[in-house]
Amino acid sequence: MSSIFVFPGQGAQSVGMGRDLYENNADARAVFDAVDAALGEKLSDIIFNGPADTLTMTANVQPAIMATSIAMMRAAGATVPEYVAGHSLGEYTALCAAGALSVGDAAKLLRARGNAMQNAAPAGTGLTAVILGMEIEDLRKICDASGCDVANDNSPGQVVISGTRESVEAAMAIAKEQGAKRAMPLALSVPVHCRVQAPAADVMRAALDSVDFKTPVVPIILNKTCAPTTDIDEIKEALIYQMTHGVRWRESVLNMADLGITEMIEVGPGSVLTGLCSRITDKITAKKLEI
């Protein structure tokens, strides 16, 4: 029996997240201040006050969610349990929580990641959509035929696809024809975890090599392999790989159960991962971190 901290990805954000912690907890305030210092701007002001369209810009929302998640963890006085994992950008948060990255370096990497993703897909050229009620293997065939990619295998019957606007729209139409319950675009400014992001993967390889990584104090279960590791080279390669390949979250959670993990604690804004866990397995009890 063991526990895992999991950290959310893009979509968990909301204007005002973390403001109470900043105002009332010195440890949380230090996290937001460190992120502001690392980025050379008051990202905290955007987090706390918006506007929402500025917060949801990819280059802002990624370090914002990381900052809020780590602030929550430190405000709670929590230390990581036997494992950590993160959904997409949440891997960077998980590495920060496990001592592999400083808060400042995590913020810089996520700002670089967001900018690289935006530059790889000019506004309006890409699309990300969620498909509900379709088996993952059927959807993979549709994506192969349409020229887009599976971006997130989140839970049984919930899969996110991504790519050029034309390819995703074509895949959505086919999915509906083949019985998908719903196929709807997501409010993301860039297509994620797909072949369109190949230029961004090259940018992140250089960015990751410029940062001082330490061995995490507990293993991280990677989106790439669904398996735990503390090997820095393997972790870096996985962070590059996830730019152009899908997040295997459903498989990761199933493997958590196989590893004997019985408790999942979601650390960060929202409760998306808690909800997904209940749809994936009944062997793990999921809950939010108490602050």
N, C-alpha and C positions, 0 to 999 in steps of 0.2 A: 504494500500500500504506500503510495507516494502522491505528491501534489505537483502541480505545474502552474506557473503564472503565464497567462497569454495576453498579448497586446494587440489592439485593433488596428485596422488599416483605414484607408481613405473612405469617407462616408460616415464616420463616427462623430464628426465635428459638429459643433453648434456655437454660435456667437455667445460669449459669456462663460464658456467652460473654463473652470479653474479659477475664476475671479475671486470667489470666496476663499479659496485656499491661499491665493496670493495675498489677500488682505489680512488673513488671520493666522497664517502658519509660516514661520521663518524658513523652514526647510523647503517648502514649496516655492516661496518667494525667491529663494536662491537659485532654483532651477530656471524659472522664467528669466531672472536677471542674467544668468549665464548664457542662455540662448540669445537674448538681446545683444549681449556683448559679443558673442561669437559671430553674429550676423551683421553687427554694426548698425542695427536699426531696432525700433521698438515693435517687434512682432507681437509682443504681449498686448500692446494697445489694440492691434487688429483682432487678436484672440478674444479680448474682453469686450470690445466695443464694435467690432465689425468695420465696415459693412460686410454682409454675408458674402457678396460676390467677390470681395477682395480676399476674405478668409479662405474661400473655396478654390482660389487659384492654386494650381498644383504646387508651385514653388513655396507657397505659404502654408497650405494645409498639412503638408507632410511634416515639417519641423514643428508645427503647432500641435498636432496630435501627439507626437513624441514628447514634447515639453509637458503637455497636460498629463500624460500617462505617468511619466517619471515623477512629476510633482505630486500626483495622487499617491504613488507608492511611498515617497519619502514623507509626505504628510501623515501617512498611516504608520510610519515607523516600521514598515515591513521589510523583511529581507527575503530574497528569492528562495523558494523551496528546492526540491530535487532537480527540477527542469524548468526551462523557459521556452517559449515559442511566440512567434508573431505572425500576423496575417499581412503579407506584402510589406509595406513600410514598417509594420510592427516588428519585423525581424531586427531592424536597427534599434528600436526601442528595447527589445528583449536583450540585445547585446549590450546596450547601455546599462540596463538593469543588472545584468550579470557581470558588470565591471570590465567588459571587453573594450568599450568605447566611453570616452568622457561625454558629458552632456553637450559641451561645445562642439566636439568633433562630430557627434551624431547629428547635431543641427546643421553643421556645414555640409555634411554628406547628403542630408535630405534636401537641403536647398539646392545643391548641385544636381541631385537626382531629379527634382522637380523641374528645374530649368532645362535639363537635358531631355526629359520626356516631352516638354512643351516644344522645344526646338525640333525634335524629331518628327513632330506631327503638327504642322501649321493649323491654326484654328479652322474648324469646319471640315477638315480632311479626314478625320478619324471618328470612330464611334465605338462605344461600349454599351452592351445591352445584357439584360438578365433574361434567361429563359427558364420558365417554371414548368414542371410536370413532364420532363423528358429525360430518358436515360442518358447517362454521360456518353456511352459508346455510340449511340445513335446521333448524338449532337456532334461528336468528333467527326463522323462521316459527313455531316452537313457542312461543318466548318472546312473540311478538306475540299469539298466540292465547290465551296463559295470563295475560298481564299482568305478566310479569317482564322482566328485561333481561339481555343478555350483558354480564357484568362483566369478564371477561378472555378474550381470544382468545390463548391462550398458545402453542400449537403445533398443527400438524395433528393433529386427533383429541383435543385436550385443551382444553375450553372451560369456563369458570366462569360460572354464571348466578346472579342475585341478585334479591331483591325481597321482597314480603310472603311469609310462610310458606305461605299457601294457594296463591299463584301459582307459587312455586317447586316445591312438592310436585306441583302439577298438571303442570307442565312436565317434571318428572322422570318421572312416570308415562307421559306421552306419548312421551318420548324412549326409554324402555325398550320401549314398544310398537313404536316405529319402528326398533328395532335397535341402540340404543346399547349398547356393551359393559358400561358401568357408569354408574350415576348415584347419587352419594352426597353427603350433606351434609358441609360442612366445619366444622371447629371454630373458627368465628369468632363473636365476640360481637355483631356487627352485620352487616346486609346491606351490601355494598359496591358502589360504582360503579353505582348504579341510581337510578331516579326517586324512591325512598323518601328519598334523601339531598338532596332539593331544599332543605329548611331548612338543612342543613349547608353547602350551597354559598353561601347568603346570609351565613352566619357567616364563612366563609372569605374572602369578598370583603372584608369589613371588616378581618379579621385581616391579610390580605396588604397592604392599604393602610397598615397601621400600622407596617410593617417597612421598613427601609432596604435595598433591593435594589441591588446593584452589577452591572454588566455582567459576565457570566461570561467567564473568560479563554479558554474554548473553547466551541464550540457544544454545546447540549444537544439530543438527538433526543427530541422530545416524544411522550408517549403519545397525545396528541390528533391530531397531524398525521403522525406517523412521520417527520418531517423536522427537520433541524437549524436552530437559531436562537440568536441572542444577544440578541434584542429583549425587553426587560423587560416591556413591556405584553403582548406575545404570550405570554410565559411565565406571567404572572399569570393571564391568561384561560384558559390551558391547565390550570393548577392548579385553577381553579374548575370548569372543564368536566369534569375527571376525577372530580369528586365524584358526578356523575349519569350519566356515560357510561363505556363500557368502555375497558379498557386494550388497545390494539392492538399487543400485543407481537410476535406473529408477523409482522405487516406491518412493524413497526419493524426487526426483525432482517433481513428481506428487503431493506429499503431501505438498511440499513447495508452489506450486500454490494454493492448498486448504487452506493453512494458510494465504493467501493473499500476499505472496512474489511476487513482480513483477520485481525485478531486482536482477540478479546474477552477482557477480563480482569475477572472478577467480584470485587468488593471488598465483603466483608461476611460475615456468618455463613451457613453452608449453601452449597449449590452448585446451587440450583434453576435459575438462569439459564444456567449452564454446560450442564446437562442439556437444557434446552429448545433451546438453540442447535443442538446436534447433531441434533435432530429437525426443525429448520426449514431449515437450509442446510448444504451441505458446502463453502461458499466462505469460511467464517469458522472459524478455530481458536479454541476457547474454553478458558479455564483459570482457575484461582483465582490471586489475587494471592499471591505468595510473601512471607512475613514472616520 
